[in-house]
Amino acid sequence: MIEKNKEAAIAYLKALVDGDTALMDSVLTDDFANIDRNTAKIGGWRSRDEVLAFAAAVPGLFQERLRFEYESITAEEDRVVCQVKGFSKLADGREYNNQYVYLFHMRDGKIRHMDGYYDSKLADSLVFETMDEQNVPAAAGSDFGPAA
């Protein structure tokens, strides 16, 4: 099961950078939720539907496809951690390079919850501005729990 969990986590990240909502949908549980654990404007809780909508919008945020370099992938029991570096250019040509740690909580080979950690100041100054210009919604909730 650990290998299947790792494959699902990698598929999630591939789907995110490609905007492949069908692939992402295939690795999420029906009750999936996501939280970006930081103080960024794009931080906070997202429902399954909000995450799929965000993933669909990701390719439009970038001039060049976001590229992830995996520094490490660790899996144990029902958790997978991916430490990655991301490189790209935003739609307006500015470089956006960030570092991420994704903690995936799994159930039966699918992702039931994901915690994201990244440089929120950088994300706010670059990505949120681009999201706002393109009317891509930010997360609906705070870091204290899912939006009602």
C-alpha positions as a LaTeX table, in Angstrom:
\begin{tabular}{lrrr}
\hline
Residue & $x$ (\AA) & $y$ (\AA) & $z$ (\AA) \\
\hline
Met1 & 0.00 & 0.00 & 0.00 \\
Ile2 & 2.91 & 2.37 & 0.67 \\
Glu3 & 3.93 & 2.34 & $-3.02$ \\
Lys4 & 0.33 & 2.95 & $-4.09$ \\
Asn5 & 0.17 & 5.90 & $-1.67$ \\
Lys6 & 3.39 & 7.37 & $-3.12$ \\
Glu7 & 2.04 & 6.97 & $-6.64$ \\
Ala8 & $-1.17$ & 8.80 & $-5.68$ \\
Ala9 & 0.79 & 11.70 & $-4.12$ \\
Ile10 & 3.00 & 12.03 & $-7.21$ \\
Ala11 & $-0.08$ & 11.87 & $-9.45$ \\
Tyr12 & $-1.68$ & 14.69 & $-7.41$ \\
Leu13 & 1.34 & 16.95 & $-7.94$ \\
Lys14 & 1.52 & 16.08 & $-11.65$ \\
Ala15 & $-2.19$ & 16.86 & $-11.98$ \\
Leu16 & $-1.66$ & 20.17 & $-10.16$ \\
Val17 & 1.04 & 21.46 & $-12.51$ \\
Asp18 & $-0.75$ & 20.13 & $-15.61$ \\
Gly19 & $-4.23$ & 21.32 & $-14.60$ \\
Asp20 & $-5.39$ & 17.72 & $-15.09$ \\
Thr21 & $-8.53$ & 17.62 & $-12.99$ \\
Ala22 & $-9.48$ & 14.13 & $-14.19$ \\
Leu23 & $-6.18$ & 12.72 & $-12.90$ \\
Met24 & $-6.46$ & 14.67 & $-9.66$ \\
Asp25 & $-10.05$ & 13.57 & $-9.17$ \\
Ser26 & $-8.98$ & 9.93 & $-9.56$ \\
Val27 & $-6.60$ & 10.08 & $-6.57$ \\
Leu28 & $-8.83$ & 11.98 & $-4.11$ \\
Thr29 & $-11.33$ & 10.52 & $-1.67$ \\
Asp30 & $-14.87$ & 11.89 & $-1.81$ \\
Asp31 & $-14.33$ & 13.72 & 1.50 \\
Phe32 & $-10.90$ & 15.15 & 0.59 \\
Ala33 & $-9.91$ & 18.52 & 2.08 \\
Asn34 & $-6.77$ & 20.60 & 1.73 \\
Ile35 & $-5.13$ & 23.18 & 3.95 \\
Asp36 & $-2.23$ & 25.45 & 3.06 \\
Arg37 & $-0.78$ & 26.00 & 6.53 \\
Asn38 & 0.49 & 29.55 & 6.36 \\
Thr39 & $-0.68$ & 33.13 & 6.54 \\
Ala40 & $-0.82$ & 33.70 & 2.78 \\
Lys41 & $-3.93$ & 35.11 & 1.17 \\
Ile42 & $-4.11$ & 31.85 & $-0.76$ \\
Gly43 & $-3.61$ & 29.87 & 2.46 \\
Gly44 & $-6.31$ & 28.16 & 4.45 \\
Trp45 & $-8.80$ & 25.38 & 3.79 \\
Arg46 & $-10.12$ & 24.24 & 0.43 \\
Ser47 & $-12.79$ & 21.66 & $-0.23$ \\
Arg48 & $-12.37$ & 18.93 & $-2.81$ \\
Asp49 & $-14.28$ & 20.98 & $-5.40$ \\
Glu50 & $-12.25$ & 24.11 & $-4.64$ \\
Val51 & $-8.99$ & 22.18 & $-5.06$ \\
Leu52 & $-10.13$ & 20.77 & $-8.41$ \\
Ala53 & $-11.15$ & 24.28 & $-9.58$ \\
Phe54 & $-7.80$ & 25.69 & $-8.44$ \\
Ala55 & $-5.92$ & 22.90 & $-10.26$ \\
Ala56 & $-7.82$ & 23.69 & $-13.46$ \\
Ala57 & $-6.68$ & 27.33 & $-13.16$ \\
Val58 & $-2.99$ & 26.64 & $-12.43$ \\
Pro59 & $-1.72$ & 26.39 & $-16.04$ \\
Gly60 & $-3.23$ & 29.81 & $-16.83$ \\
Leu61 & $-1.26$ & 31.41 & $-14.00$ \\
Phe62 & 2.05 & 30.58 & $-15.65$ \\
Gln63 & 3.78 & 31.50 & $-18.90$ \\
Glu64 & 5.89 & 28.39 & $-18.56$ \\
Arg65 & 4.54 & 25.22 & $-16.99$ \\
Leu66 & 5.34 & 24.99 & $-13.30$ \\
Arg67 & 8.11 & 22.42 & $-12.94$ \\
Phe68 & 8.66 & 20.46 & $-9.74$ \\
Glu69 & 12.01 & 18.97 & $-8.75$ \\
Tyr70 & 11.59 & 16.33 & $-6.08$ \\
Glu71 & 14.08 & 16.58 & $-3.24$ \\
Ser72 & 12.56 & 13.73 & $-1.26$ \\
Ile73 & 9.54 & 11.49 & $-1.04$ \\
Thr74 & 8.95 & 9.65 & 2.20 \\
Ala75 & 6.07 & 7.27 & 2.87 \\
Glu76 & 5.06 & 5.55 & 6.06 \\
Glu77 & 1.79 & 3.96 & 7.14 \\
Asp78 & $-0.98$ & 6.30 & 5.86 \\
Arg79 & 1.22 & 9.34 & 5.11 \\
Val80 & 3.39 & 10.53 & 2.24 \\
Val81 & 5.63 & 13.61 & 2.40 \\
Cys82 & 6.95 & 15.23 & $-0.77$ \\
Gln83 & 9.59 & 17.93 & $-0.53$ \\
Val84 & 9.82 & 19.77 & $-3.85$ \\
Lys85 & 11.26 & 22.87 & $-5.47$ \\
Gly86 & 9.04 & 24.62 & $-7.99$ \\
Phe87 & 10.25 & 26.72 & $-10.93$ \\
Ser88 & 8.27 & 28.76 & $-13.44$ \\
Lys89 & 7.42 & 32.14 & $-14.89$ \\
Leu90 & 4.12 & 33.78 & $-14.17$ \\
Ala91 & 1.82 & 34.85 & $-16.99$ \\
Asp92 & 3.33 & 38.36 & $-16.83$ \\
Gly93 & 6.89 & 37.00 & $-17.17$ \\
Arg94 & 8.04 & 37.32 & $-13.54$ \\
Glu95 & 9.92 & 34.32 & $-12.16$ \\
Tyr96 & 8.17 & 32.30 & $-9.51$ \\
Asn97 & 10.41 & 29.80 & $-7.74$ \\
Asn98 & 9.26 & 28.39 & $-4.42$ \\
Gln99 & 9.91 & 25.46 & $-2.10$ \\
Tyr100 & 7.13 & 23.21 & $-0.88$ \\
Val101 & 6.47 & 20.43 & 1.57 \\
Tyr102 & 3.27 & 18.48 & 0.96 \\
Leu103 & 1.97 & 16.10 & 3.63 \\
Phe104 & $-0.57$ & 13.68 & 2.20 \\
His105 & $-2.86$ & 11.68 & 4.49 \\
Met106 & $-4.07$ & 8.57 & 2.69 \\
Arg107 & $-6.99$ & 6.16 & 2.86 \\
Asp108 & $-7.15$ & 3.01 & 0.73 \\
Gly109 & $-4.56$ & 4.35 & $-1.73$ \\
Lys110 & $-6.27$ & 7.72 & $-2.20$ \\
Ile111 & $-5.60$ & 11.13 & $-0.70$ \\
Arg112 & $-8.08$ & 12.09 & 2.03 \\
His113 & $-6.27$ & 15.23 & 3.22 \\
Met114 & $-3.28$ & 17.32 & 2.17 \\
Asp115 & $-1.30$ & 19.87 & 4.17 \\
Gly116 & 0.80 & 22.29 & 2.11 \\
Tyr117 & 3.72 & 24.34 & 3.43 \\
Tyr118 & 5.55 & 26.94 & 1.33 \\
Asp119 & 6.93 & 30.50 & 1.35 \\
Ser120 & 3.66 & 32.34 & 1.81 \\
Lys121 & 5.18 & 35.81 & 1.52 \\
Leu122 & 6.51 & 34.96 & $-1.93$ \\
Ala123 & 3.20 & 33.37 & $-2.95$ \\
Asp124 & 1.26 & 36.44 & $-1.81$ \\
Ser125 & 3.54 & 38.88 & $-3.60$ \\
Leu126 & 3.46 & 37.00 & $-6.90$ \\
Val127 & 0.86 & 34.25 & $-7.25$ \\
Phe128 & $-2.01$ & 35.87 & $-5.35$ \\
Glu129 & $-1.68$ & 39.01 & $-7.47$ \\
Thr130 & $-1.91$ & 36.91 & $-10.65$ \\
Met131 & $-4.84$ & 34.91 & $-9.23$ \\
Asp132 & $-6.64$ & 38.12 & $-8.39$ \\
Glu133 & $-6.10$ & 39.50 & $-11.91$ \\
Gln134 & $-7.52$ & 36.27 & $-13.38$ \\
Asn135 & $-10.38$ & 35.98 & $-10.86$ \\
Val136 & $-9.12$ & 32.67 & $-9.46$ \\
Pro137 & $-10.64$ & 32.29 & $-5.97$ \\
Ala138 & $-8.35$ & 32.02 & $-2.96$ \\
Ala139 & $-9.02$ & 29.54 & $-0.17$ \\
Ala140 & $-12.37$ & 29.93 & 1.54 \\
Gly141 & $-11.40$ & 29.18 & 5.13 \\
Ser142 & $-8.82$ & 30.03 & 7.73 \\
Asp143 & $-6.12$ & 27.85 & 9.20 \\
Phe144 & $-8.47$ & 26.96 & 12.07 \\
Gly145 & $-10.76$ & 24.63 & 10.17 \\
Pro146 & $-12.72$ & 24.07 & 6.99 \\
Ala147 & $-15.03$ & 26.76 & 5.73 \\
Ala148 & $-18.64$ & 26.15 & 6.72 \\
\hline
\end{tabular}
